Amino acid sequence: MSTTPRLEITSITRRFGGRPVVDDVSLTVMPGQVSCLLGPSGCGKSTTLRIIAGVERLDEGEIRMDGELIAGAGHMVPPEERHTGLMFQDFALFPHLSVGDNVAFGLTGTRTEKRLRVRELLEKVGLIRYLDAYPHELSGGEQQRVALARAVAPKPKIMLMDEPFSGLDNRLRDDIRDETLAVLKDEGTAVLLVTHEPEEAMRMADEILLMRRGKIVQRGAPYNIYNAPVDREAAGFFSDINVIEGTVQGALTDTAFGQFLAPGYPDGSEVEIVIRPQHLKIDFDRGGQGPAPSPDHGVWARATVKRARFVGNESIVGFTLDDGSRLKATVPNVFLPKEGTVLWIAVRRDRCFVFPARPKPA
């Protein structure tokens, strides 16, 4: 297997009005790898994609494809010569062309070669029966499959995908994602996906690159980036979070759930302990009236239910602790205690994160 990155970006920067929108971004994508630029709207994801595609110029840095320079140092390969495929939220199918002709658009070779390639791809995406149909006769999901087949048809070295599934119905989205990933993997295409949806990134990507304000702030495999966030903002981007504030004394922080280790923080430091809702433990058997459960399972705190609601596959329960802290927990299936119910809750310490406290607003 080749050790040369299919795509290599080194310290690219793009400024608008003197302000860096893409700021010193570097990444590599290997053949057959799916990498994802993940972040909120306006963080520079799509601009990065446009720079790679060649429709936006870079101000600094270099881009290489299979080791060959395509942008940087005064060199600029035109977009049509970069061997990249593009998929966007807008499928951009030609309404006056049949499905087969849409997929064939941009292909070179003999008529027989084109016809065979078109049929091969429509078979892969399960749309061969629509070869002679027109885009308006297809559903949104079917149009997305045609757009995928058309983008893959010329065998691009790199597929650039900008929020390609956001226009689809939620019930279709997962199936289309999986089918798209299977086709791209089968073709051996290197993929760079842009999305603002953490679930989509974790479902599709081999590597996630978390962007914020034009910079990549963290990168890694989905499991690692989820379970070892670089800061509170990164943790909160992937899921709801609870935050408990505290002050460090002797590398420890006192909370309603006992002391938490805070190594490396000097005495007097203000810290935030971040806990995901699914990592709160509830004592369902005792209620909150009797003594606390055994400390073998951690320090338990009394909590009063403020609100509970069922959201399909889990319940979300809001609590107020005796010290006034407000937390929420997620519980599989239906759990709807009445407001005012008192329960004991604890936390999974191995799933908590300690970060420096964010500056208080003036």
C-alpha positions, 0 to 999 in steps of 0.5 A: 500500500502506498505511503504517499498521501493522496492529499497533503495540505501544509500550513494553508491560510486564506484571508478575507479583508485581512482576517484569516478565515483559514488559519495555518491548516495542515492535514493529510488524506491517504488513498481509501481514507475518509477524513472529516472537517467538523465544526460550526458554521463559519469556522472555515471548513467550506473555504478549505474545501474550495481551496483544495478544489481550486475555486478559491486561492490560498494566501500561504501554504502548499497543497500536494496530490500524490506528492505533486504540487498543485497549489502554492509557491506561485503555482496553481493547477486549474480546478479541472486538472486536479482530478477531484470529485465534488459533492454538495448539498445541492445535487446539481443534476442536469434536468434536461439529461437522463440519469444515464447521461448525467452520470456520463457527463464528463466521462472520456473514452469511447461510447462503449466505455462510457456506457459500461462505466455508467451501467457499472455505477448505477448497478452499485447504487441500485438505480440501473432501472432508472437509466433512462429516467429524468431527475424530476422523476426521482426521490431526493435519496435517488437523486443523491445516489445519481449525484454520487455516481456522477461524481465517482464516474471519472475515477477522481483521486479525491472526493470533496464532500460539502454537507452532501446529506443535509438536504435528505430526510432523516429516515433516509440519511443513514442509509444513503451515508452508508451506501455512499461510504461503501461505493467510495471505499470500493473505488479506493477514493480518498475522501474529505468530508465537511459537516457540522454534524458530529454524528455524521462525522463519527459515522463516516470518518476514519479521522476527524479534524475539529475546526474552530475559528479557522484552525484545526484544534484537535484531530484523531479517530472518532473514538479518541476525539470523543473520549479525550476532548481537548477542551470544554468546547470540544466536549460540548460540540459532540454532546450535551454536557454538565459543568461543575465549577470548583477551586483547586487545593492540593491538586483536588477539587471539592464537589457534591460528588466528593473530591476530583483529581486536578493534577497540574493545576496550582492551588487557587485555580478555577476549574470546570469538571465536565460530565456527559448526561449519560455518565450520571448514575441514578439509584433507582431502588432507594429514592433519596429519602434513606441513606446514600447508597454504598460509597463503593460505587462513588460519592452520591449526592441528593438530587431533586427532579425538576423536569423529565421528558421522553425523546424516543429512545431515551429519557432526559431528566433535569435535577437540582442538587442540594447545593443548587447545582443543576444537572441533567441525565439521560436514561435509556427507554422510559424514565419519567419521575415526577417533579419534586422526586428526590433521588441519589445520583453519582458520576462515572469519574473515569468519564469526567474531564477537568478543564481550566475555567473559562474567563467570566464575562466582565 
